[in-house]
Amino acid sequence: MNLTEEQIKKALLKIKEDPHNYKKLPIEYRLNKEITIAAVRAHGWNLAYASLELKNDRQVVLEAVKKNGNELQYASEEIKNLCKQQNPIKILESILLSEKLSSELSVQKPTNNKMKV
């Protein structure tokens, strides 16, 4: 189910009023990345109530651990393993930056570097 702009706005308002409201939202709202990021920014422990897919989303987990590094416990096993015994914020920021740069490079068109003689 795709949420409407109005539904998203209402959910964001509920979270702003009280971050505990996130866990009361129906699962289709907790599948929405925008709503989940707002919720974990409000309180990192909201990651515990996120969908499995978003517990594996590096950007979502990064926002949660920025609030409190202990929230890594609610991330997917894959992300926990990536961050094992290291600073999770630095690891996740590095991965996201690398993915962004890789994406930007793949979009750029190759130039013709042939020299005219």
CYANA upper distance limits for C-alpha pairs under 8 A (distance plus 0.5 A):
  1 MET  CA     28 GLU  CA      7.21
  3 LEU  CA      7 GLN  CA      6.46
  3 LEU  CA      8 ILE  CA      6.98
  3 LEU  CA     28 GLU  CA      8.41
  3 LEU  CA     29 TYR  CA      8.03
  4 THR  CA      8 ILE  CA      6.82
  5 GLU  CA      9 LYS  CA      6.64
  6 GLU  CA     10 LYS  CA      6.69
  7 GLN  CA     11 ALA  CA      6.70
  8 ILE  CA     12 LEU  CA      6.63
  8 ILE  CA     29 TYR  CA      8.30
  8 ILE  CA     35 ILE  CA      7.37
  9 LYS  CA     13 LEU  CA      6.65
 10 LYS  CA     14 LYS  CA      6.74
 11 ALA  CA     15 ILE  CA      6.79
 11 ALA  CA     22 TYR  CA      8.43
 11 ALA  CA     25 LEU  CA      8.31
 11 ALA  CA     29 TYR  CA      8.13
 11 ALA  CA     35 ILE  CA      7.49
 12 LEU  CA     16 LYS  CA      6.63
 12 LEU  CA     35 ILE  CA      6.65
 12 LEU  CA     38 ALA  CA      7.48
 12 LEU  CA     39 ALA  CA      8.44
 13 LEU  CA     17 GLU  CA      6.64
 14 LYS  CA     18 ASP  CA      6.75
 14 LYS  CA     19 PRO  CA      8.06
 14 LYS  CA     21 ASN  CA      6.68
 14 LYS  CA     22 TYR  CA      8.19
 15 ILE  CA     19 PRO  CA      5.05
 15 ILE  CA     20 HIS  CA      7.55
 15 ILE  CA     21 ASN  CA      6.05
 15 ILE  CA     22 TYR  CA      6.36
 15 ILE  CA     38 ALA  CA      8.06
 15 ILE  CA     39 ALA  CA      6.72
 15 ILE  CA     42 ALA  CA      8.19
 16 LYS  CA     42 ALA  CA      7.91
 19 PRO  CA     39 ALA  CA      6.78
 19 PRO  CA     42 ALA  CA      6.55
 19 PRO  CA     43 HIS  CA      6.97
 19 PRO  CA     46 ASN  CA      8.26
 20 HIS  CA     24 LYS  CA      7.93
 20 HIS  CA     46 ASN  CA      8.26
 21 ASN  CA     25 LEU  CA      7.14
 22 TYR  CA     30 ARG  CA      8.02
 22 TYR  CA     36 THR  CA      8.49
 22 TYR  CA     39 ALA  CA      6.85
 22 TYR  CA     46 ASN  CA      7.44
 22 TYR  CA     49 TYR  CA      8.11
 23 LYS  CA     46 ASN  CA      7.56
 23 LYS  CA     49 TYR  CA      6.09
 25 LEU  CA     29 TYR  CA      6.63
 25 LEU  CA     30 ARG  CA      7.24
 26 PRO  CA     30 ARG  CA      7.21
 27 ILE  CA     31 LEU  CA      6.63
 27 ILE  CA     51 SER  CA      7.76
 28 GLU  CA     32 ASN  CA      7.34
 29 TYR  CA     35 ILE  CA      7.44
 30 ARG  CA     35 ILE  CA      7.40
 30 ARG  CA     36 THR  CA      6.55
 30 ARG  CA     49 TYR  CA      8.01
 30 ARG  CA     50 ALA  CA      5.97
 30 ARG  CA     51 SER  CA      6.42
 31 LEU  CA     36 THR  CA      7.95
 31 LEU  CA     50 ALA  CA      7.51
 31 LEU  CA     51 SER  CA      6.01
 31 LEU  CA     53 GLU  CA      8.09
 31 LEU  CA     54 LEU  CA      7.48
 32 ASN  CA     36 THR  CA      6.67
 33 LYS  CA     37 ILE  CA      6.47
 33 LYS  CA     54 LEU  CA      7.47
 33 LYS  CA     60 VAL  CA      7.99
 34 GLU  CA     38 ALA  CA      6.85
 35 ILE  CA     39 ALA  CA      6.72
 36 THR  CA     40 VAL  CA      6.69
 36 THR  CA     46 ASN  CA      8.38
 36 THR  CA     47 LEU  CA      8.21
 36 THR  CA     50 ALA  CA      7.18
 36 THR  CA     54 LEU  CA      8.34
 36 THR  CA     60 VAL  CA      7.68
 37 ILE  CA     41 ARG  CA      6.53
 37 ILE  CA     60 VAL  CA      6.06
 37 ILE  CA     63 GLU  CA      7.27
 38 ALA  CA     42 ALA  CA      6.74
 39 ALA  CA     43 HIS  CA      6.76
 39 ALA  CA     44 GLY  CA      7.99
 39 ALA  CA     46 ASN  CA      6.52
 39 ALA  CA     47 LEU  CA      8.44
 40 VAL  CA     44 GLY  CA      4.78
 40 VAL  CA     45 TRP  CA      7.12
 40 VAL  CA     46 ASN  CA      5.68
 40 VAL  CA     47 LEU  CA      6.45
 40 VAL  CA     60 VAL  CA      7.91
 40 VAL  CA     63 GLU  CA      6.78
 40 VAL  CA     64 ALA  CA      5.49
 40 VAL  CA     67 LYS  CA      8.36
 41 ARG  CA     63 GLU  CA      6.38
 41 ARG  CA     64 ALA  CA      6.74
 41 ARG  CA     67 LYS  CA      7.28
 43 HIS  CA     64 ALA  CA      7.76
 43 HIS  CA     67 LYS  CA      7.35
 44 GLY  CA     63 GLU  CA      7.79
 44 GLY  CA     64 ALA  CA      4.57
 44 GLY  CA     65 VAL  CA      6.96
 44 GLY  CA     66 LYS  CA      8.27
 44 GLY  CA     67 LYS  CA      5.97
 44 GLY  CA     68 ASN  CA      6.68
 44 GLY  CA     71 GLU  CA      6.49
 45 TRP  CA     49 TYR  CA      8.46
 45 TRP  CA     64 ALA  CA      7.56
 45 TRP  CA     71 GLU  CA      6.26
 45 TRP  CA     74 TYR  CA      8.24
 46 ASN  CA     50 ALA  CA      7.23
 46 ASN  CA     64 ALA  CA      8.34
 47 LEU  CA     55 LYS  CA      7.14
 47 LEU  CA     60 VAL  CA      8.48
 47 LEU  CA     61 VAL  CA      7.78
 47 LEU  CA     64 ALA  CA      7.07
 47 LEU  CA     71 GLU  CA      7.63
 47 LEU  CA     74 TYR  CA      6.48
 47 LEU  CA     75 ALA  CA      7.67
 48 ALA  CA     55 LYS  CA      8.48
 48 ALA  CA     74 TYR  CA      5.55
 48 ALA  CA     75 ALA  CA      8.22
 50 ALA  CA     54 LEU  CA      6.62
 50 ALA  CA     55 LYS  CA      6.71
 51 SER  CA     55 LYS  CA      6.76
 52 LEU  CA     56 ASN  CA      7.03
 52 LEU  CA     76 SER  CA      7.75
 53 GLU  CA     57 ASP  CA      7.09
 54 LEU  CA     60 VAL  CA      6.99
 54 LEU  CA     61 VAL  CA      8.38
 55 LYS  CA     60 VAL  CA      7.59
 55 LYS  CA     61 VAL  CA      6.96
 55 LYS  CA     74 TYR  CA      7.51
 55 LYS  CA     75 ALA  CA      5.27
 55 LYS  CA     76 SER  CA      5.80
 56 ASN  CA     61 VAL  CA      7.86
 56 ASN  CA     75 ALA  CA      6.76
 56 ASN  CA     76 SER  CA      5.49
 56 ASN  CA     78 GLU  CA      7.62
 56 ASN  CA     79 ILE  CA      6.93
 57 ASP  CA     61 VAL  CA      6.75
 58 ARG  CA     62 LEU  CA      6.43
 58 ARG  CA     79 ILE  CA      7.88
 58 ARG  CA     92 LEU  CA      6.69
 58 ARG  CA     96 LEU  CA      7.69
 59 GLN  CA     63 GLU  CA      6.85
 59 GLN  CA     92 LEU  CA      8.01
 59 GLN  CA     96 LEU  CA      7.76
 60 VAL  CA     64 ALA  CA      6.98
 61 VAL  CA     65 VAL  CA      6.69
 61 VAL  CA     72 LEU  CA      7.60
 61 VAL  CA     75 ALA  CA      6.90
 62 LEU  CA     66 LYS  CA      6.56
 62 LEU  CA     88 PRO  CA      8.07
 62 LEU  CA     89 ILE  CA      6.55
 62 LEU  CA     92 LEU  CA      6.60
 62 LEU  CA     93 GLU  CA      7.81
 63 GLU  CA     67 LYS  CA      7.28
 64 ALA  CA     68 ASN  CA      7.05
 64 ALA  CA     69 GLY  CA      8.10
 64 ALA  CA     71 GLU  CA      6.67
 64 ALA  CA     72 LEU  CA      8.05
 65 VAL  CA     69 GLY  CA      4.81
 65 VAL  CA     70 ASN  CA      7.31
 65 VAL  CA     71 GLU  CA      6.01
 65 VAL  CA     72 LEU  CA      6.54
 65 VAL  CA     88 PRO  CA      7.78
 65 VAL  CA     89 ILE  CA      7.18
 66 LYS  CA     89 ILE  CA      7.08
 69 GLY  CA     88 PRO  CA      7.94
 71 GLU  CA     75 ALA  CA      7.92
 72 LEU  CA     80 LYS  CA      7.13
 72 LEU  CA     88 PRO  CA      8.32
 73 GLN  CA     80 LYS  CA      7.83
 75 ALA  CA     79 ILE  CA      6.76
 75 ALA  CA     80 LYS  CA      6.82
 76 SER  CA     80 LYS  CA      6.74
 77 GLU  CA     81 ASN  CA      6.52
 78 GLU  CA     82 LEU  CA      6.86
 79 ILE  CA     83 CYS  CA      6.82
 80 LYS  CA     84 LYS  CA      6.49
 82 LEU  CA     91 ILE  CA      8.11
 83 CYS  CA     87 ASN  CA      7.15
 83 CYS  CA     88 PRO  CA      5.50
 83 CYS  CA     91 ILE  CA      6.88
 83 CYS  CA     92 LEU  CA      8.37
 84 LYS  CA     88 PRO  CA      8.38
 86 GLN  CA     91 ILE  CA      7.92
 87 ASN  CA     91 ILE  CA      6.78
 88 PRO  CA     92 LEU  CA      6.45
 89 ILE  CA     93 GLU  CA      6.46
 90 LYS  CA     94 SER  CA      6.49
 91 ILE  CA     95 ILE  CA      6.77
 92 LEU  CA     96 LEU  CA      6.61
 93 GLU  CA     97 LEU  CA      6.56
 94 SER  CA     98 SER  CA      6.55
 95 ILE  CA     99 GLU  CA      6.63
 96 LEU  CA    100 LYS  CA      6.61
 97 LEU  CA    101 LEU  CA      6.64
 98 SER  CA    102 SER  CA      6.55
 99 GLU  CA    103 SER  CA      6.55
100 LYS  CA    104 GLU  CA      6.65
101 LEU  CA    105 LEU  CA      6.58
102 SER  CA    106 SER  CA      6.71
103 SER  CA    107 VAL  CA      6.91
104 GLU  CA    108 GLN  CA      7.03
